[in-house]
Amino acid sequence: MPADEFTLKVSFLVGFLVLLSLFLGRYFRRDPMLDAIPTVGFSDPILSYLSAVQFNFDGVRMLKDGYEKTRPGLFKIANFRRWMVLVSGHELIEDARRAPDDVLSMTEPTNEFIQAEYTLDFLNKDDKFHTDVIRSKLTQNIAVAFKEGREELITAMDDFIPGRGDEWVTVPIQETIERVICRTTNRIFVGVPLCRDYDYQTLNTAFGDNVFKAGMIINMFPKPLKSIVFRMISNLPSQIQQEIEFIRPIVQERFAKMEEYGEDWDDKPNDLLMWLMSEAKGVERSVEGLARRLLTINIAAISLTSTFTQVLYRLLANPEYIEPLREEVDAVIKEEGWTKAGIDKMYKIDSLIRETQRVDGFTLLPFVRLALRPFTFSNGVTVPAGTAVSIPASAAHTDERTYPNADEFDGFRFAKLREAESDRMTSRHQAVSSSSEHLFFGLGRHTCPGRFFAVNGLKTIFAHILATYDVKFEEGKGVPREISIGRLRLPGKANVMFRTRQK
């Protein structure tokens, strides 16, 4: 039998076995409690897989359809592994938010989505100390680190967007800003000179993409085949080893000083790596443990590229916002200088970011939990163990009852709301704020711990661009078509033109 024919038959057999195992698993898990919940798409065990396929490219419409027909209430949509129950209405969302982790788990569906057991296998799986470091040390040091971060932003933009005067320079915006964000954030993560190492940037920008790609592929196979598939398709272990070699000399030097001087010494670095080293225990205090944590944190940091690109596309598609935004930046910088306090006062930039989060959020479902045991909502509906529970954020964010003219992009929507309310109320309209009406960063105790750092970084980049450059799409080009993959909604690629600001 020819090799190509043999490979084709084996692939077909594996695919058939995967689909058969998924079908049988769902069929035997059928539960009358789930059958009682309205369905978007097919409810039949076999045909429901067609709905799972459809969700991959039509998720926005399916979520909107279920939301409008059931709000406040629950509906369900099939995915390839299990039923997903969607929740709407403040009271029911509060039920899900308040549920303890041993009933509705955030960790389990997140780990399953990226297949963390294979792609991000921490040495101590139960130790999530890096989350506490982000929530405390990183957030507390935003103002302190602002000067260094902005300094790196300026040099990075100069390096990656060359040219001066009135000449336009064309750059692939996603790849360019990904480098800028990686370099700027790693100035605060690991300092210079490592943050400026091109190969180090390449490693960290590629790692996150490879984690998500590997997770998507591994998810297609039953448990007995997952580890085999991972070894066949993934280069993540070699990338972890590269990270280890990059940080090894830095870590060894710092541990030597900690051994000699204790926790304090002259010129002790005030960066994320140092905070991780101070908090790590046991095996996580090793170079490998620290390397894995840094790579994981970089995934979240560099994912800002998608949000930045979405905001920039909205700005370039609505150039009437540019001059008011520039006026705000110029006025604030004149009063406060380039400081975190100044960035905090840039309400219009903040509003532009939040409005883009509302209409273009890169995930349709930022809040996902897995029922580890049956859970009953306050309306009496019970979901069985093994069911995914989520909130249809993309539908909630375009609800006319919450946002008048919800389908219209209004870049200053939230700035106007802040102006209309008293100072003590304005925080709920900020881009970092989370609620049942704005779910970009999640909800409850698991709301993204790095959101303050992320939004501050985005606002600083946009303020710098507005103060320094003129920006536009290439002639005859506009916003590229977005890419929808399951619950992800990503901006398409485009070239953007920069020149030194002319006025």
matplotlib code that plots the C-alpha trace (Angstrom):
import matplotlib.pyplot as plt

x = [0.0, 1.5, 2.6, 0.3, -2.7, -1.8, -1.4, -4.8, -6.5, -4.9, -5.9, -9.5, -9.6, -8.2, -10.7, -13.6, -12.6, -12.3, -15.8, -17.2, -15.8, -17.1, -20.6, -20.8, -19.5, -22.2, -24.9, -24.4, -24.1, -27.5, -29.3, -33.0, -31.8, -30.0, -32.8, -35.1, -32.8, -33.6, -31.1, -29.6, -28.9, -29.6, -30.4, -30.0, -26.8, -25.6, -26.8, -25.5, -22.0, -23.2, -24.0, -20.6, -19.0, -21.3, -20.3, -16.7, -17.7, -21.1, -20.8, -21.7, -25.1, -25.8, -25.1, -27.2, -30.1, -30.1, -29.7, -32.6, -34.9, -34.2, -33.0, -33.1, -32.6, -30.5, -29.9, -27.4, -25.1, -23.1, -19.4, -17.3, -16.7, -19.8, -22.8, -22.3, -25.0, -25.2, -26.5, -28.1, -29.8, -28.1, -29.4, -28.4, -25.0, -24.5, -25.4, -22.5, -20.1, -20.7, -20.4, -17.3, -14.5, -15.2, -18.7, -18.1, -14.4, -12.5, -9.3, -10.7, -12.1, -9.1, -6.7, -8.8, -9.0, -5.2, -4.6, -2.4, -1.5, 0.7, 1.3, 1.8, 2.7, 4.0, 6.4, 4.1, 0.6, -1.2, 1.0, -0.4, 1.8, 2.5, -1.1, -0.7, 2.5, 0.7, -2.2, 0.0, 3.5, 3.0, -0.1, 1.4, 4.5, 2.9, 3.6, 7.2, 7.9, 6.2, 9.4, 11.3, 8.4, 7.9, 11.6, 11.6, 8.4, 10.1, 13.2, 11.2, 9.0, 12.1, 13.7, 10.7, 9.2, 12.2, 12.1, 11.6, 10.2, 7.2, 8.0, 5.4, 6.7, 4.6, 4.7, 2.8, 1.0, 0.4, 3.9, 5.4, 3.3, 3.7, 7.5, 6.9, 4.6, 6.9, 10.0, 8.2, 6.6, 9.8, 11.6, 9.5, 9.6, 13.3, 15.0, 17.7, 19.5, 17.4, 14.2, 16.0, 17.3, 15.6, 15.8, 14.3, 11.4, 10.9, 10.7, 8.2, 5.9, 5.9, 5.3, 1.7, 0.7, 2.2, 0.4, -3.0, -2.3, -1.1, -4.1, -6.6, -5.0, -4.6, -8.3, -9.3, -8.0, -9.1, -7.1, -4.9, -3.6, -3.0, 0.5, 1.6, 0.0, 1.7, 5.1, 4.5, 3.3, 4.8, 8.1, 7.0, 9.6, 12.4, 11.1, 10.9, 14.6, 15.5, 13.8, 15.8, 19.1, 18.1, 17.4, 19.8, 22.7, 20.5, 18.8, 22.0, 23.6, 20.5, 20.3, 24.0, 23.3, 20.3, 22.5, 25.2, 23.1, 19.6, 16.5, 18.0, 21.2, 22.3, 20.8, 18.5, 16.3, 12.6, 11.2, 8.8, 11.5, 12.8, 9.4, 8.8, 12.2, 11.3, 7.9, 8.7, 8.9, 10.4, 10.8, 9.3, 12.3, 14.4, 15.5, 13.0, 10.1, 10.8, 11.2, 7.7, 6.1, 7.7, 6.6, 3.0, 2.8, 4.2, 1.3, -1.2, 1.0, 1.6, -2.1, -2.6, -1.5, -5.0, -6.8, -4.3, -4.9, -8.7, -8.6, -6.2, -8.4, -11.4, -9.5, -8.3, -11.8, -13.1, -10.4, -12.7, -11.6, -7.9, -8.0, -10.0, -7.8, -4.7, -6.1, -6.6, -3.1, -1.5, -3.5, -2.8, 0.9, 1.2, -0.4, 0.9, 3.9, 4.4, 3.4, 0.9, -1.2, -1.4, -2.3, -5.1, -6.6, -6.9, -10.6, -11.2, -8.5, -9.8, -13.3, -12.0, -10.4, -13.5, -15.9, -13.6, -13.7, -17.5, -17.9, -14.8, -13.8, -11.4, -13.2, -16.9, -16.9, -14.5, -16.3, -16.3, -16.7, -17.0, -19.6, -17.7, -21.0, -24.7, -25.4, -28.8, -29.5, -31.9, -34.6, -34.6, -32.8, -30.0, -27.1, -25.4, -21.8, -19.6, -21.5, -19.7, -21.3, -20.7, -22.0, -22.6, -20.5, -20.7, -24.5, -24.7, -22.3, -24.8, -28.0, -30.0, -31.5, -28.0, -26.3, -28.5, -27.6, -25.6, -24.7, -23.1, -19.5, -19.3, -15.7, -16.5, -19.6, -18.0, -16.2, -19.7, -21.1, -18.3, -18.9, -22.6, -22.0, -20.4, -16.7, -17.4, -19.4, -17.1, -14.8, -17.5, -17.1, -13.3, -11.7, -10.4, -13.8, -15.7, -19.4, -22.3, -22.7, -19.0, -17.2, -14.0, -11.7, -14.0, -16.0, -15.7, -12.7, -11.1, -11.2, -8.0, -5.3, -3.2, -5.9, -4.6, -1.1, -2.6, -4.9, -2.2, 0.1, -2.4, -3.3, 0.4, 1.1, -1.9, -0.9, 2.6, 1.4, -1.1, 1.6, 4.3, 2.9, 0.4, -1.2, -3.4, -4.2, -2.5, -4.1, -7.3, -7.3, -9.4, -10.2, -9.4, -11.9, -11.7, -10.9, -13.4, -12.3, -14.7, -15.0, -12.0, -12.5, -9.2, -8.3, -7.2, -3.7, -3.1, -0.3, -0.4, 1.5, 3.3, 5.1, 6.3, 3.3, 3.0, 0.9]
y = [0.0, 3.4, 5.5, 8.4, 6.1, 4.5, 7.9, 9.0, 5.8, 6.1, 9.8, 8.9, 6.1, 8.3, 11.0, 8.5, 7.2, 10.7, 11.6, 8.2, 8.7, 12.2, 11.1, 8.1, 10.3, 12.9, 10.3, 8.4, 11.7, 12.9, 14.4, 15.4, 18.6, 19.7, 18.6, 21.0, 24.0, 25.7, 25.0, 27.2, 24.9, 21.1, 19.2, 15.7, 13.9, 13.5, 16.7, 18.8, 18.3, 20.4, 23.1, 22.8, 23.2, 26.2, 27.9, 28.1, 30.6, 31.9, 32.2, 35.9, 35.3, 32.1, 33.8, 36.8, 34.6, 32.6, 35.8, 37.7, 34.7, 33.8, 36.9, 36.7, 33.0, 30.1, 28.5, 26.0, 25.5, 22.3, 22.2, 19.2, 18.0, 19.0, 21.2, 24.8, 26.6, 30.4, 32.7, 36.1, 38.5, 40.1, 37.7, 34.5, 36.0, 36.7, 33.1, 32.0, 34.7, 33.7, 30.0, 28.5, 27.1, 23.5, 23.8, 26.1, 25.9, 28.5, 26.4, 23.3, 24.8, 27.1, 24.2, 22.2, 25.0, 25.2, 21.6, 23.0, 19.5, 19.3, 22.9, 24.7, 22.0, 23.9, 22.0, 22.5, 22.5, 23.6, 26.7, 29.8, 32.3, 34.2, 35.4, 36.9, 38.6, 40.1, 41.2, 42.8, 43.6, 44.4, 46.5, 48.3, 49.2, 50.6, 54.2, 53.4, 51.5, 54.0, 56.0, 52.9, 51.5, 54.8, 55.1, 51.6, 52.4, 55.4, 53.5, 50.5, 52.7, 54.4, 51.1, 49.3, 52.3, 54.0, 57.3, 60.9, 64.1, 64.1, 60.8, 58.0, 54.7, 51.6, 48.7, 45.5, 46.7, 43.5, 42.2, 45.6, 46.4, 42.8, 43.5, 46.9, 45.4, 42.5, 44.7, 47.3, 44.9, 42.9, 46.0, 45.7, 41.9, 41.2, 44.6, 45.5, 44.2, 41.0, 42.9, 44.3, 40.9, 40.2, 36.4, 36.7, 38.7, 36.2, 33.4, 35.1, 36.3, 32.8, 30.9, 32.0, 31.3, 27.8, 27.1, 27.9, 26.1, 23.0, 23.2, 23.3, 20.2, 18.2, 18.9, 17.0, 13.7, 11.3, 11.2, 8.1, 9.9, 13.4, 12.9, 11.2, 14.0, 16.7, 15.1, 14.9, 18.4, 20.7, 22.5, 23.9, 21.9, 23.3, 26.8, 26.4, 25.2, 28.4, 30.6, 28.7, 29.5, 33.2, 33.8, 31.3, 33.8, 36.5, 34.2, 32.7, 36.1, 37.3, 34.2, 34.6, 38.2, 37.0, 34.4, 37.0, 40.1, 38.7, 40.3, 43.8, 45.1, 48.1, 48.3, 45.3, 45.1, 46.0, 43.9, 40.9, 38.3, 39.6, 39.5, 35.9, 34.9, 36.3, 34.6, 31.2, 28.2, 24.7, 23.5, 26.7, 28.5, 26.7, 28.4, 26.1, 27.0, 30.7, 30.3, 28.6, 31.4, 34.2, 32.5, 32.2, 35.8, 36.9, 35.1, 37.4, 40.5, 40.0, 39.2, 43.0, 43.1, 42.0, 44.7, 47.4, 46.5, 46.5, 49.9, 51.3, 50.0, 51.7, 55.0, 54.9, 54.1, 57.0, 59.7, 62.4, 61.1, 61.9, 65.6, 65.5, 62.7, 64.7, 67.8, 65.6, 64.2, 67.6, 69.2, 66.4, 66.2, 69.9, 69.6, 66.3, 65.4, 61.8, 60.1, 57.4, 60.1, 61.9, 58.7, 58.1, 61.4, 60.5, 59.7, 59.9, 57.4, 55.1, 55.4, 54.5, 51.4, 50.4, 50.9, 48.7, 46.1, 46.3, 45.8, 44.0, 42.0, 39.3, 36.6, 36.0, 34.2, 35.8, 34.1, 30.3, 27.8, 24.0, 22.5, 20.0, 19.0, 19.8, 23.5, 25.1, 28.7, 30.9, 30.4, 26.7, 25.4, 22.9, 22.1, 18.7, 18.1, 18.2, 21.1, 24.3, 27.5, 30.9, 34.4, 35.5, 38.6, 39.6, 39.6, 41.4, 44.1, 44.9, 44.9, 48.0, 47.9, 48.5, 50.5, 52.8, 52.5, 49.4, 48.5, 52.0, 52.5, 55.6, 56.1, 58.6, 56.8, 56.1, 59.5, 61.1, 58.8, 59.8, 63.5, 63.1, 61.4, 62.4, 61.6, 58.8, 56.9, 57.3, 54.3, 51.9, 53.3, 52.8, 50.2, 48.3, 47.9, 44.7, 44.0, 41.9, 44.6, 44.7, 41.4, 41.9, 41.1, 38.4, 38.8, 38.2, 36.9, 35.6, 38.9, 39.4, 40.4, 42.1, 44.4, 47.6, 47.0, 46.1, 49.2, 51.5, 50.1, 50.5, 54.1, 54.9, 53.5, 55.4, 58.6, 58.3, 57.6, 60.5, 62.9, 61.7, 60.4, 60.9, 57.5, 56.2, 53.1, 52.5, 54.3, 52.5, 50.2, 50.0, 47.7, 44.1, 41.4, 39.9, 36.2, 34.2, 30.9, 29.4, 31.8, 33.9, 37.0, 38.3, 41.3, 40.7, 41.8, 45.2, 47.6, 51.0, 54.1, 56.4, 59.7, 62.3, 64.4, 67.5, 69.7]
z = [0.0, -1.0, 2.0, 1.1, 1.0, 4.3, 6.0, 4.6, 5.9, 9.3, 9.6, 8.6, 11.2, 13.9, 13.0, 13.0, 16.4, 17.9, 16.7, 17.8, 21.3, 21.5, 20.3, 22.7, 25.6, 25.0, 24.3, 27.6, 29.5, 28.4, 31.3, 31.7, 33.5, 30.4, 28.1, 29.9, 29.0, 25.6, 22.9, 20.2, 17.3, 17.5, 20.6, 19.0, 20.2, 16.6, 15.0, 17.9, 16.5, 13.5, 15.9, 17.5, 14.1, 13.3, 16.6, 15.3, 12.6, 13.7, 17.5, 17.7, 16.0, 18.0, 21.3, 20.4, 19.3, 22.6, 24.7, 23.1, 23.4, 27.0, 28.9, 31.8, 31.8, 30.5, 27.1, 25.9, 22.9, 22.0, 21.8, 20.9, 24.4, 26.4, 26.6, 27.4, 29.4, 28.9, 31.6, 31.3, 33.8, 36.8, 39.4, 37.6, 36.7, 40.4, 41.2, 38.9, 40.2, 43.8, 43.3, 45.1, 43.0, 44.1, 42.5, 39.5, 38.6, 36.5, 36.5, 34.9, 31.7, 31.3, 31.6, 29.2, 26.6, 26.4, 27.5, 30.3, 31.5, 28.4, 27.2, 30.6, 33.0, 36.1, 38.3, 41.2, 39.7, 42.9, 43.4, 41.6, 43.4, 40.2, 40.2, 43.7, 42.6, 39.6, 41.7, 44.4, 43.4, 39.7, 40.3, 43.2, 41.2, 38.1, 39.1, 40.1, 36.9, 34.7, 33.9, 32.8, 30.8, 28.9, 28.2, 26.7, 24.7, 23.1, 22.1, 20.9, 18.7, 17.3, 16.5, 15.0, 13.2, 11.6, 9.7, 10.5, 9.1, 6.8, 5.1, 5.7, 6.9, 6.4, 8.9, 9.5, 12.6, 14.5, 14.2, 15.0, 18.1, 19.3, 19.4, 21.1, 23.8, 24.4, 24.8, 26.9, 29.3, 29.6, 30.7, 33.8, 33.9, 33.4, 32.8, 30.4, 28.4, 28.1, 27.2, 24.1, 22.9, 19.6, 20.0, 23.5, 22.1, 19.3, 21.8, 24.1, 21.2, 19.6, 22.8, 23.4, 19.8, 20.1, 23.4, 21.9, 18.6, 20.5, 22.8, 19.9, 18.3, 21.4, 22.3, 19.2, 20.5, 23.3, 26.6, 25.7, 22.6, 24.0, 25.2, 22.0, 19.9, 22.1, 21.5, 17.8, 17.1, 19.8, 20.3, 23.6, 25.7, 23.6, 23.9, 27.7, 27.6, 25.6, 28.3, 30.9, 29.2, 28.7, 32.4, 34.0, 34.4, 35.8, 38.2, 39.4, 40.0, 41.9, 44.1, 44.9, 46.1, 48.1, 49.8, 50.6, 51.5, 52.3, 50.9, 50.4, 48.7, 46.7, 43.2, 43.9, 40.8, 41.2, 38.5, 38.1, 38.0, 41.3, 42.9, 41.6, 43.0, 46.4, 46.6, 44.9, 47.2, 46.7, 43.2, 41.8, 43.0, 40.4, 37.1, 35.2, 37.5, 37.1, 33.3, 33.1, 35.1, 33.0, 29.8, 31.1, 32.3, 28.9, 27.2, 28.9, 28.4, 24.7, 24.1, 24.5, 20.8, 19.8, 21.9, 20.7, 17.1, 17.5, 19.2, 16.5, 13.7, 15.3, 15.7, 12.1, 10.8, 12.8, 12.4, 13.8, 17.3, 16.7, 17.3, 20.5, 21.8, 21.0, 22.8, 25.8, 25.7, 25.2, 28.0, 30.5, 29.7, 30.1, 33.6, 34.9, 32.7, 31.5, 34.7, 35.7, 37.3, 33.9, 32.1, 34.7, 33.7, 30.0, 30.2, 26.4, 25.6, 28.4, 26.9, 23.4, 24.8, 26.8, 23.9, 21.7, 24.4, 24.3, 20.6, 19.5, 22.6, 21.4, 23.3, 23.2, 26.5, 29.0, 31.9, 31.7, 34.5, 34.7, 37.0, 39.2, 40.8, 40.1, 40.6, 41.0, 40.0, 42.0, 39.3, 40.2, 37.1, 37.8, 35.6, 36.0, 36.8, 33.7, 32.1, 31.1, 32.4, 30.8, 30.1, 26.5, 26.8, 23.1, 23.4, 26.7, 25.4, 22.6, 24.6, 23.8, 27.4, 28.7, 25.9, 23.9, 20.2, 21.1, 17.6, 17.0, 17.9, 20.1, 21.2, 23.8, 25.2, 28.6, 28.8, 28.5, 31.2, 33.5, 32.9, 33.6, 37.0, 40.3, 40.8, 43.2, 40.5, 37.6, 38.3, 37.0, 33.5, 33.4, 31.0, 34.0, 35.7, 35.5, 36.0, 34.7, 32.0, 31.0, 31.1, 29.1, 32.0, 33.5, 36.7, 40.4, 42.3, 39.2, 37.3, 35.4, 38.0, 35.5, 34.1, 35.7, 34.3, 30.9, 30.6, 31.8, 29.1, 26.4, 27.3, 27.5, 24.0, 22.5, 24.2, 22.9, 19.4, 19.4, 20.7, 18.4, 15.1, 12.3, 11.6, 8.8, 6.8, 3.5, 0.6, -0.5, 2.5, 5.6, 8.5, 7.5, 8.1, 11.6, 12.2, 14.2, 15.7, 18.2, 21.1, 19.9, 17.7, 16.4, 14.3, 10.7, 9.6, 7.9, 7.2, 8.9, 7.9, 10.4, 10.1, 12.6, 13.8, 11.6, 13.9]

ax = plt.figure().add_subplot(projection="3d")
ax.plot(x, y, z, "-o")
ax.set_aspect("equal")
plt.show()
